[in-house]
Amino acid sequence: AVETMGTIAVEQGYYVDDAGNPALPNYRDSADCLLVGDREPGELWNFHVLSGRGNTSAIWAAQRIPANHVTVVANSFTIGKMNLSDTDNFKYSPGITDLAEEKGWWRREGADSHEHFDFFRTYGYTPKATGIEI
């Protein structure tokens, strides 16, 4: 199911209605997090999708939730480090790192491995501290 959803998003493009001007995508606000249950073969996947370059495509990632595990998906990306060669547990859009490299959000040379990509650190929103003490 996640591969079908991802393929459609890449082919049709993805953006949410309240993310601002579609011609100038606000990548941080044009995204969604979903849990996808697939009865056959009995899998649960964490699926994240955001607008692709210029709202003409999409970037997506999915992580299998192992049996007998619990996950929480709030209104934020939760997929962290992905092993891009582990296709049993991670699925993702073609060129998942391309926009990140183009925008300077991620560098292949700076990664701990050419197979590892941190989806949250690259595409997730981390608010800056505002001086409010917690």
C-alpha positions in Angstrom: 0.0 0.0 0.0 2.8 2.5 0.9 4.5 2.0 -2.5 1.2 2.6 -4.3 0.6 5.8 -2.2 4.1 7.0 -2.8 4.0 6.3 -6.6 0.7 8.3 -6.9 2.2 11.2 -4.9 5.3 11.3 -7.1 3.3 11.1 -10.3 0.6 13.6 -9.3 2.5 15.9 -7.0 1.6 16.6 -3.3 0.8 19.7 -1.4 -1.7 20.6 1.3 -4.3 23.4 0.7 -3.1 25.7 3.4 0.6 25.5 2.7 0.8 28.9 1.0 1.6 29.6 -2.7 1.8 26.3 -4.7 4.4 28.0 -7.0 6.6 28.7 -4.0 6.3 25.6 -1.8 6.6 25.8 1.9 8.2 22.4 2.3 7.9 22.4 6.1 4.1 22.9 6.1 3.3 20.9 3.0 3.6 17.4 4.5 1.7 14.7 6.3 2.4 11.7 8.5 0.2 8.6 8.3 0.1 5.1 9.7 -0.8 2.5 7.0 -2.1 -0.9 7.9 -1.9 -3.6 5.2 -4.0 -6.6 6.0 -2.2 -8.8 3.6 0.6 -9.5 4.4 -0.2 -8.1 7.9 2.1 -5.1 8.0 2.0 -1.7 9.6 4.0 1.2 8.1 4.8 4.7 9.2 4.4 6.8 6.0 5.6 10.4 5.6 5.1 12.6 2.5 6.0 16.1 1.6 5.9 18.3 -1.5 8.6 17.7 -4.1 10.5 20.3 -6.0 8.1 23.1 -7.1 5.0 21.0 -6.1 5.5 19.0 -9.2 6.2 15.7 -7.4 6.6 14.4 -3.9 9.2 13.0 -1.5 8.1 10.2 0.7 9.5 7.6 3.1 8.0 4.6 4.9 9.3 2.6 7.8 7.9 -0.9 8.7 6.8 -1.1 12.3 8.0 -4.5 13.6 5.5 -7.0 15.0 4.8 -6.6 18.7 6.0 -2.9 18.7 4.1 0.3 19.4 4.5 3.6 17.5 3.2 7.1 17.9 2.8 9.5 15.1 1.9 13.0 16.1 1.8 15.9 13.7 5.5 15.6 12.9 7.8 13.3 11.1 9.2 10.5 13.2 11.3 8.5 10.8 14.9 9.1 11.7 17.9 7.3 10.3 17.0 5.2 7.3 19.2 2.4 6.0 18.5 3.0 2.2 19.7 -0.5 1.4 17.3 -2.2 3.8 14.3 -2.5 1.5 12.5 -4.9 3.8 12.1 -2.2 6.5 12.3 1.1 4.5 10.6 2.3 1.3 11.2 5.7 -0.2 10.7 7.8 -3.3 13.3 7.8 -6.1 15.9 10.6 -5.5 14.9 11.0 -1.8 18.1 12.9 -1.1 18.1 15.1 -4.2 16.1 18.1 -3.0 17.9 18.0 0.4 21.3 18.1 -1.3 20.2 20.9 -3.7 18.9 23.0 -0.8 21.9 22.3 1.4 19.9 20.5 4.1 21.9 17.3 3.8 25.3 16.3 2.4 26.2 12.8 1.3 29.8 13.5 2.4 28.6 14.4 5.9 26.5 11.3 6.4 27.8 8.5 8.6 27.3 6.1 5.7 26.3 6.4 2.0 23.4 4.0 2.9 22.1 6.1 5.8 19.8 9.0 5.5 18.2 10.8 8.4 14.7 11.7 7.1 13.6 13.7 10.2 16.8 15.7 10.6 16.7 16.6 6.9 13.0 17.2 6.2 11.5 17.5 9.7 10.7 20.8 11.4 12.7 21.6 14.5 11.7 24.9 16.0 14.5 27.2 17.1 14.8 28.1 20.7 13.1 31.3 21.6 14.8 32.0 24.9 11.9 30.5 26.9 13.2 28.3 29.7 11.6 25.0 30.2 
